[in-house]
Amino acid sequence: ILQFRKALSFLDDTHPFSLSFGPANTRDLCIKSAKNLYKRLLGFSPGSNVLHFDVLGVLAYEADGQFDEHKAKGMVRLFRPDKFDEVSLIAFVQSCDGVYKKLRYLRASVGNSTLIDYVLENIFNAFFYFFLALAIMSVLELNPWTLL
C-alpha cells in the first residue's frame, strides 16, 4: 500500500516524466516540454529537421548492452515512426500528449475510486453500528422494537 501511495505521489509531481523532459503538470506545459525535448533530440541527428527513430531506439538497450526487443516494440507503438523510420514533431508531441492523457486519466480514476470507497465505507459502517446497537440492546434484554 505504501508503494502504491508513493507511486501515486509521482502523478501529482510537476515533472511526472522526468526532470530532463521538463514540467508537465498541465497539458500545455507537457506539449511545450515535448517540443523542447524534440528540438534537443534533433541535436543527435545533425543536418536533419526530422528525428530519426534510431535516436529514440537507443533507449531499448539495457545497461549491459543487450537489446531489449520488448522495449523496442513498445517504443515503436508509442512513437509510430513512418516508413522511413522518422518521427515528425507532430507525431512525437502527439505520443507524449497521449501518455499524458493516460496519466491524468489514471489519476482521475484513482480519485473517483477513493471517493466511492469512502462512501461505501460510510454506508457499511452505518449498517454495522445499527446492528451492533440492536445486538447490545438484546444482550441488555431491552426490546429495540418498542424504541423504534
C-alpha positions in Angstrom: 0.0 0.0 0.0 2.8 2.4 0.8 4.5 1.8 -2.6 1.2 2.4 -4.3 0.8 5.7 -2.5 4.4 6.6 -3.3 3.7 5.8 -7.0 0.5 8.0 -6.9 2.5 10.9 -5.5 4.5 10.9 -8.8 1.3 11.6 -10.7 0.9 14.9 -8.9 4.5 15.9 -9.5 5.3 18.9 -11.7 7.7 16.7 -13.6 5.9 13.3 -13.9 8.1 12.1 -16.8 11.5 13.3 -15.7 13.4 16.5 -15.0 15.1 16.3 -18.4 11.6 16.1 -20.1 10.5 19.3 -18.3 7.4 20.4 -16.5 4.2 18.6 -17.4 1.7 19.4 -14.7 -0.7 20.8 -17.3 -1.3 19.7 -20.8 0.0 22.9 -22.3 3.3 22.6 -20.4 3.5 18.9 -21.5 3.2 19.9 -25.1 5.7 22.7 -24.7 8.2 20.4 -22.9 7.7 17.7 -25.6 8.6 20.3 -28.3 11.7 21.4 -26.4 12.8 17.8 -26.0 12.2 17.1 -29.7 14.5 20.0 -30.5 17.1 18.8 -28.1 17.0 15.3 -29.6 17.4 16.7 -33.1 20.9 17.7 -32.0 21.7 14.0 -32.1 20.9 13.8 -35.8 22.7 16.9 -37.3 21.6 18.2 -40.7 18.1 16.8 -40.3 14.9 18.6 -39.5 13.1 15.3 -38.6 14.1 13.0 -35.8 15.3 9.5 -36.9 13.9 6.7 -34.8 17.4 5.4 -34.1 17.9 8.3 -31.7 15.0 7.1 -29.7 15.8 3.4 -30.3 19.0 3.7 -28.2 16.7 3.6 -25.1 15.9 0.0 -25.9 19.4 -1.1 -25.0 20.0 -2.3 -21.4 22.9 -1.1 -19.3 24.9 -4.2 -20.2 24.5 -3.5 -23.9 21.8 -6.1 -24.6 19.0 -5.1 -26.9 15.5 -5.4 -25.3 13.1 -6.2 -28.1 10.1 -5.8 -25.9 11.1 -2.2 -25.1 11.8 -1.5 -28.8 8.3 -2.8 -29.8 6.8 -0.6 -27.1 8.6 2.4 -28.4 7.5 1.7 -31.9 3.9 1.5 -30.7 4.3 4.7 -28.8 6.1 7.0 -31.2 4.8 5.5 -34.5 7.7 6.2 -36.9 6.9 6.5 -40.6 8.1 4.2 -43.4 11.5 6.0 -43.4 12.0 5.4 -39.6 11.5 9.0 -38.9 9.4 10.6 -36.2 8.0 14.0 -37.0 7.5 16.8 -34.4 3.7 16.3 -34.5 3.9 12.6 -34.1 6.3 13.0 -31.2 4.2 15.6 -29.4 1.0 13.5 -30.0 2.7 10.5 -28.5 3.8 12.5 -25.4 0.3 14.0 -25.2 -1.3 10.6 -25.3 0.8 9.3 -22.4 0.0 12.5 -20.5 -3.7 11.9 -21.1 -3.5 8.3 -19.8 -1.6 9.6 -16.8 -4.3 12.1 -16.0 -7.0 9.5 -16.6 -5.3 7.2 -14.2 -5.1 9.9 -11.6 -8.8 10.8 -12.0 -9.8 7.1 -11.8 -7.9 6.7 -8.6 -9.5 9.8 -7.2 -13.0 8.5 -8.2 -12.3 5.1 -6.7 -11.2 6.6 -3.5 -14.4 8.7 -3.2 -16.6 5.7 -4.0 -14.7 3.6 -1.4 -15.2 6.3 1.2 -19.0 6.5 0.5 -19.4 2.7 0.6 -17.4 2.5 3.8 -19.7 5.0 5.4 -22.8 3.0 4.3 -21.4 -0.2 5.6 -20.4 1.5 8.9 -24.0 2.7 9.4 -25.4 -0.8 8.9 -22.8 -2.3 11.2 -23.4 0.2 14.0 -27.2 -0.2 13.6 -27.0 -4.0 14.0 -24.4 -3.6 16.8 -26.8 -1.4 18.7 -29.6 -4.0 18.2 -27.3 -6.7 19.5 -26.3 -4.7 22.5 -30.0 -4.0 23.3 -30.8 -7.6 23.0 -28.0 -8.6 25.4 -29.3 -6.0 27.9 -32.7 -7.5 27.4 -34.2 -4.4 26.0 -36.8 -4.6 23.3 -35.4 -2.4 20.5 -38.7 -2.5 18.6 -40.5 -0.5 21.2 -37.9 2.2 20.8 -38.5 2.5 17.1 
